């Protein structure tokens, strides 16, 4: 399966909870696909407050979270590549 042994990261948005419950459910799905959901996520609560004229305007907290997610995703992808035999 092409998804097996690959890391998965999540970005969620919404109201108060910023879609965190949806992420928890999605993590179970990707785990059943034999993927590895990484811990850090980007959560954007009250998304309407950071969108102006249809454009997302990230704050420092969003940028920092995105950097952490991408760093962890890259680190995990390197480790998981060994499990896939380096062919993907």
C-alpha distance (Angstrom), angle and dihedral (degrees) to the residues before:
residue distance angle dihedral
X1 . . .
X2 3.79 . .
X3 3.82 93.8 .
X4 3.78 96.8 51.1
X5 3.82 115.4 117.8
X6 3.80 95.2 6.7
X7 3.80 124.5 126.4
X8 3.80 121.1 -119.0
X9 3.79 127.3 -154.6
X10 3.79 128.4 -168.3
X11 3.78 137.7 -143.8
X12 3.78 116.1 -173.2
X13 3.76 136.6 177.9
X14 3.76 139.2 -178.3
X15 3.77 140.3 105.0
X16 3.78 126.2 -44.4
X17 3.81 96.3 -25.3
X18 3.83 94.6 40.5
X19 3.80 92.0 -140.0
X20 3.80 94.4 -63.4
X21 3.82 93.0 141.0
X22 3.80 90.0 54.6
X23 3.81 89.4 51.3
X24 3.81 90.7 52.3
X25 3.82 90.0 54.2
X26 3.81 92.2 44.7
X27 3.81 90.7 52.0
X28 3.81 89.0 58.8
X29 3.79 90.8 51.0
X30 3.80 94.9 50.6
X31 3.81 90.6 45.3
X32 3.81 88.7 56.1
X33 3.80 87.7 53.0
X34 3.82 85.8 57.6
X35 3.78 91.7 -110.0
X36 3.79 122.9 134.4
X37 3.81 115.0 -119.7
X38 3.78 108.1 -150.7
X39 3.79 120.5 -136.3
X40 3.81 104.6 -123.9
X41 3.81 117.5 77.6
X42 3.78 137.8 176.9
X43 3.80 108.9 -121.5
X44 3.79 120.5 -174.0
X45 3.82 111.6 -166.8
X46 3.79 120.3 -167.5
X47 3.79 90.1 15.2
X48 3.81 92.3 -176.6
X49 3.79 89.0 67.1
X50 3.82 93.1 59.5
X51 3.80 97.8 43.3
X52 3.79 117.8 84.6
X53 3.80 122.0 177.6
X54 3.80 89.4 -10.1
X55 3.83 93.2 -55.8
X56 3.80 123.3 116.0
X57 3.80 111.4 -126.0
X58 3.81 106.5 -163.1
X59 3.76 120.7 -152.3
X60 3.78 125.9 -143.3
X61 3.82 90.7 -92.2
X62 3.82 91.1 56.2
X63 3.80 92.4 47.5
X64 3.80 92.2 49.0
X65 3.81 91.8 48.3
X66 3.81 90.9 48.9
X67 3.81 91.3 51.2
X68 3.81 90.7 50.7
X69 3.81 92.1 48.5
X70 3.80 93.4 48.4
X71 3.81 92.6 46.4
X72 3.81 91.5 50.6
X73 3.80 91.8 44.1
X74 3.81 91.7 52.8
X75 3.81 92.4 45.9
X76 3.80 92.9 48.0
X77 3.81 93.2 44.4
X78 3.79 89.7 57.1
X79 3.79 92.2 52.9
X80 3.80 94.5 43.0
X81 3.81 91.7 50.0
X82 3.80 87.4 73.2
X83 3.79 90.9 59.3
X84 3.80 90.8 53.3
X85 3.79 92.6 50.5
X86 3.79 92.2 -110.9
X87 3.81 91.9 -82.8
X88 3.82 100.2 116.5
